[in-house]
Amino acid sequence: MDLTRIPVARELFAQWRKARGNRTEATSRPFSRDWEKILADAGLHSGIEQEEAGRDAQALAMAGWLQLQPVKYYPQRIARVLIPLDQEARWKEAFGFVLVSNEDLERFRTWVWEPELSFCVRARLAVTFDEVHRIDVFLKGGGRSRLLVPIKERSLDIFGDEKRLDELYRGSALFDENRLNLACLRCFVVPEPLAWVRGSDSAKPIIVLENVATWDSYRRWNEKHSLFGAVVYGGGDRFREGVLYLATVFAELGGHREVFYFGDLDGAGLRIPRCASDRAVAAGLPPVQPHWWSYRELLRLSPVAPAESDENTDDVDRDCAWLRDLAEPASTIIRAGQRLAQEHIGWEFLCQNNRQWSERSHCPVS
């Protein structure tokens, strides 16, 4: 089994390498990651990609490479993936990983690096001298004045491999805070395109829906009632980075406008828009706000379900705070280990609860 050809295995090992690649001391706990986070980090967003990733994970577990922790109350689903301690050497061999040699360490210390790479003199990096030297050659050869291109194009230019720079960016200490950044290499990560449908009145706010079924229901609802300038499919966790694609949507609509969001009422479902909003504001885009009417209607319902995975309680307050006036009832549900799926506010609900919409439908609770 060639792990280098399996997307979730590549991503998991990249994260292992960044977290533990430089360690020389023994560890007592297996390395583990949240399954949904691994899927998102690996760029596996579509249903087909995620089903295939699940099959890959099951095969890896059968072969002893992984241990799978099931979702509470949903044993057929994966909550976390773990690399067993006794399998770490096997993973390192599969990816050709070796600790940086003393010879490489000496070369790191004595090489005259470009200013952007000066930290390499003292940093201990789980990256070969040859790879970092290639970046240094790019900078010395006038790289700073090159045109701005997608990361995969720059990776091919520097390494002859379109994937290597993205792997280093996501999985090595080269790009830690106050070190190298993509702007230095004149490249950028291309935000995932978002599916969206224009409304009949493009001057109105836009709404982003977490899941595809609700997106379709709101899209049809908008065709009848013209509530939004566009209805955007967020694609679950993909929206965290894909939020930057809203700049393209705004350009098509004729400028910035308010952005509302509606998703599942659980920790992960609130964390997505909270993080996306921070990213949007940092990029000069409007903040992502809750669609108040949708969340109020969802919170009026009683059929809560068990949460599909253990929530990170450290983040619950921050996640719920994004809902502002609705934070307290949302927190009560999440801390009880429960959730509300956004699909409750679906096509039948919208048709059977044909309340008078107005501009106040978008506003915070009074």
C-alpha positions in Angstrom: 0.0 0.0 0.0 1.6 3.3 -1.2 0.6 5.9 1.5 2.0 8.7 -0.6 -0.8 8.3 -3.1 -3.6 8.4 -0.4 -4.7 12.1 0.3 -5.7 11.6 3.9 -2.5 9.7 4.7 -0.4 12.4 3.1 -2.2 15.1 5.1 -2.1 13.1 8.4 1.6 12.5 8.0 2.3 16.1 7.1 0.6 17.1 10.4 2.5 14.5 12.3 5.8 15.7 10.8 5.1 19.3 11.8 4.0 18.4 15.4 6.6 15.6 16.1 9.1 15.5 13.3 11.8 17.3 15.4 11.2 15.4 18.6 14.0 13.2 19.9 12.3 12.3 23.2 9.8 9.4 23.4 6.1 10.1 23.5 3.4 8.2 25.4 0.3 9.2 23.4 -0.6 8.3 19.9 -0.8 11.2 17.4 -4.4 11.8 16.5 -6.5 14.3 14.6 -10.2 15.1 14.1 -11.5 13.3 11.0 -13.5 16.2 9.7 -10.5 18.5 10.2 -8.2 16.1 8.3 -10.7 16.0 5.4 -10.9 19.8 5.3 -7.1 20.2 5.5 -6.6 17.7 2.7 -9.0 19.6 0.5 -11.5 16.7 0.4 -14.8 18.6 0.3 -17.2 16.7 -2.1 -19.3 13.8 -1.0 -17.5 11.5 -3.4 -14.0 12.5 -2.2 -15.0 12.1 1.5 -16.6 8.6 0.8 -13.4 7.5 -0.9 -11.3 9.0 2.0 -13.4 7.0 4.4 -12.8 3.8 2.5 -9.0 4.6 2.5 -9.1 5.1 6.2 -10.8 1.8 6.8 -8.3 0.0 4.6 -5.4 1.6 6.5 -7.0 0.6 9.8 -7.4 -3.0 8.5 -3.7 -3.0 7.6 -2.7 -1.7 11.0 -1.5 1.7 9.9 -4.3 3.6 11.7 -6.7 3.3 14.5 -10.2 4.8 14.0 -12.2 6.3 16.8 -16.0 6.2 16.0 -18.4 9.0 16.5 -20.4 8.6 19.7 -23.9 7.1 18.9 -22.8 6.7 15.3 -20.3 3.8 15.2 -20.2 3.6 11.4 -18.7 7.2 11.2 -15.2 8.3 12.0 -14.6 10.9 14.7 -10.7 10.7 15.0 -7.8 9.0 13.3 -4.8 7.9 15.3 -1.3 6.7 14.3 -0.4 3.9 16.8 2.9 4.5 18.6 4.3 1.2 17.3 3.5 2.2 13.7 5.3 5.6 13.6 8.5 4.0 12.3 6.5 2.3 9.6 4.9 5.7 8.6 8.3 7.4 8.5 9.7 4.7 6.2 6.6 4.9 3.9 7.2 8.7 3.4 11.0 8.5 3.4 11.3 10.6 6.5 14.6 10.9 8.3 15.8 13.3 10.9 17.9 16.1 9.6 21.5 14.9 9.6 24.3 16.6 11.6 25.8 17.5 8.2 22.7 19.2 7.1 22.4 21.0 10.5 26.0 22.4 9.9 25.1 23.5 6.4 22.0 25.3 7.8 24.2 27.1 10.3 26.9 28.2 7.9 25.1 29.1 4.7 24.5 32.8 4.0 20.8 32.9 3.7 18.6 35.5 2.1 17.0 37.7 4.8 13.6 35.9 4.6 15.4 32.6 5.5 17.8 34.0 8.1 16.0 32.0 10.8 17.3 28.8 9.3 20.7 29.5 11.0 19.3 28.7 14.4 16.0 26.8 13.8 15.7 23.1 13.8 13.7 22.1 10.8 12.4 18.7 9.7 13.2 19.8 6.1 16.3 19.0 4.1 19.0 21.6 3.4 18.5 21.0 -0.4 14.8 21.9 -0.3 15.4 25.2 1.7 18.4 25.9 -0.5 16.1 25.8 -3.6 13.9 28.5 -2.0 17.0 30.5 -1.3 18.2 30.2 -4.9 14.7 31.4 -6.0 15.0 34.5 -3.8 18.6 35.2 -4.9 17.6 34.9 -8.5 15.1 37.7 -8.4 12.1 35.8 -7.1 10.9 38.8 -5.2 10.1 40.6 -8.5 8.2 37.7 -10.1 4.5 37.8 -10.9 2.1 36.7 -8.3 0.9 33.1 -9.1 -1.0 30.2 -7.5 1.0 28.1 -5.1 1.1 25.0 -7.2 2.6 27.0 -10.1 5.3 28.4 -7.9 6.0 24.9 -6.4 6.6 23.5 -9.9 9.0 26.4 -10.6 11.0 25.9 -7.4 10.9 22.2 -6.8 9.8 20.6 -10.1 6.9 19.2 -8.1 3.5 21.1 -8.1 2.6 19.7 -4.6 5.7 20.1 -2.6 5.4 23.8 -1.6 1.8 23.3 -0.5 3.0 20.3 1.7 5.8 22.5 3.2 3.3 25.4 3.8 0.8 23.2 5.6 3.1 20.7 7.3 6.5 22.2 8.1 7.9 24.8 10.5 9.2 26.9 7.6 6.0 28.9 7.6 5.5 29.3 11.3 4.8 32.8 12.6 7.5 35.3 11.9 9.2 33.0 9.4 8.7 32.5 5.7 5.3 33.5 4.1 3.9 32.9 0.7 4.0 36.6 -0.2 7.8 36.3 -0.1 7.6 33.6 -2.8 5.1 35.6 -4.8 2.4 33.0 -4.7 -0.9 32.4 -2.9 -3.4 29.6 -2.1 -6.3 29.7 -4.5 -9.5 29.8 -2.5 -11.9 27.0 -3.2 -14.7 28.2 -5.6 -18.1 28.4 -4.1 -21.3 27.4 -5.9 -23.8 30.3 -5.9 -27.0 31.4 -7.6 -27.8 35.1 -8.3 -31.1 36.4 -6.9 -33.4 38.7 -8.9 -32.4 41.7 -6.9 -28.6 41.7 -6.7 -28.5 44.7 -4.4 -29.8 42.7 -1.5 -27.6 40.8 1.1 -26.3 37.4 0.3 -26.7 34.2 2.4 -24.4 31.3 2.7 -25.7 27.8 3.6 -23.5 25.2 5.2 -25.0 22.1 3.6 -26.2 21.4 0.1 -29.8 20.3 0.9 -30.6 23.5 2.7 -28.8 25.5 0.1 -31.1 24.1 -2.5 -34.2 24.8 -0.4 -33.2 28.4 0.2 -32.3 28.8 -3.4 -35.8 27.8 -4.5 -37.3 29.9 -1.7 -35.3 32.9 -3.0 -36.7 32.4 -6.5 -40.2 32.8 -5.1 -39.6 35.7 -2.6 -36.4 37.5 -3.8 -34.9 37.9 -0.3 -31.2 37.7 -1.2 -28.9 39.0 -3.9 -27.2 35.6 -4.0 -27.6 32.2 -2.3 -24.1 30.6 -1.8 -23.2 27.0 -1.0 -20.6 27.1 1.8 -19.7 23.4 1.5 -19.2 22.7 5.2 -15.7 23.4 6.5 -14.6 24.4 3.1 -16.1 27.9 3.7 -13.3 28.8 6.2 -10.8 29.3 3.4 -13.4 29.6 0.6 -14.8 32.8 2.2 -12.2 34.7 0.2 -14.0 33.6 -2.9 -16.8 36.0 -1.9 -14.7 38.8 -3.4 -15.6 37.2 -6.8 -19.3 37.0 -5.9 -19.2 40.7 -4.9 -17.5 41.7 -8.1 -20.3 39.9 -10.1 -23.0 41.6 -8.0 -21.5 45.0 -8.2 -19.9 45.6 -4.8 -19.8 44.5 -1.2 -23.0 43.9 0.8 -24.0 42.2 4.0 -23.2 38.4 4.3 -25.5 36.2 6.3 -24.8 32.5 7.2 -26.9 29.6 8.3 -25.6 26.2 9.3 -25.9 23.4 11.8 -26.3 24.4 15.4 -23.3 22.6 17.0 -19.8 23.5 17.8 -18.3 22.8 14.4 -21.3 24.4 12.6 -20.7 27.7 14.5 -16.9 27.5 14.3 -17.0 27.6 10.5 -18.6 31.0 10.2 -16.8 32.4 13.2 -13.4 31.6 11.7 -14.6 32.5 8.2 -15.7 35.9 9.5 -12.3 36.6 11.0 -10.6 35.7 7.8 -13.0 37.8 5.7 -12.5 40.9 7.8 -8.7 40.5 7.7 -9.0 40.4 3.9 -11.1 43.6 3.8 -14.4 41.8 3.2 -17.6 42.2 5.2 -18.0 40.1 8.4 -20.1 37.0 8.2 -23.2 37.4 10.3 -25.8 34.9 11.6 -29.0 34.8 9.6 -31.1 35.6 12.7 -34.5 34.4 11.4 -33.2 31.0 10.5 -31.3 30.4 13.7 -34.3 31.7 15.8 -36.6 29.2 14.0 -34.1 26.4 14.5 -33.9 27.1 18.2 -37.6 27.0 18.6 -37.6 23.3 17.6 -37.3 20.6 20.1 -35.9 17.6 18.2 -32.3 17.9 19.2 -30.0 15.0 18.4 -26.8 13.8 20.1 -23.7 15.6 18.8 -21.8 13.5 16.3 -18.5 14.0 18.0 -17.2 15.3 21.3 -17.1 19.1 21.2 -14.1 21.1 22.2 -15.6 22.8 25.2 -12.8 25.3 25.3 -14.2 26.8 22.1 -17.9 26.6 22.9 -18.1 30.1 24.4 -16.2 31.7 21.5 -18.3 29.7 18.9 -21.6 30.6 20.5 -20.6 34.3 21.0 -20.8 34.6 17.2 -24.6 34.2 17.6 -24.7 37.2 20.0 -28.2 37.4 21.4 -28.8 33.7 20.7 -25.5 32.5 22.3 -27.0 31.4 25.6 -29.7 28.9 24.2 -27.1 27.6 21.7 -24.5 27.1 24.4 -27.0 25.1 26.5 -27.7 22.7 23.7 -24.1 22.2 22.7 -22.8 21.8 26.3 -25.5 19.1 26.8 -23.8 17.1 24.0 -26.6 17.8 21.6 -27.1 19.6 18.2 -29.7 20.9 15.8 -29.3 20.1 12.1 -30.0 23.0 9.8 -32.1 20.7 7.6 -35.0 21.2 10.0 -35.4 24.6 8.3 -36.0 22.9 4.9 -38.3 23.3 2.0 -41.5 22.0 3.8 -40.8 24.2 6.8 -40.3 27.2 4.6 -43.5 26.6 2.7 -45.6 25.8 5.8 -44.3 28.7 7.8 -44.8 31.4 5.2 -44.2 34.3 7.6 -44.0 37.8 6.4 -40.3 38.4 5.6 -38.9 41.9 6.0 -35.6 43.6 6.4 -36.0 42.8 10.1 -35.8 39.1 9.3 -32.1 39.6 8.9 -31.6 41.6 12.1 -30.5 40.5 15.6 -33.0 39.6 18.2 -34.7 42.6 19.7 
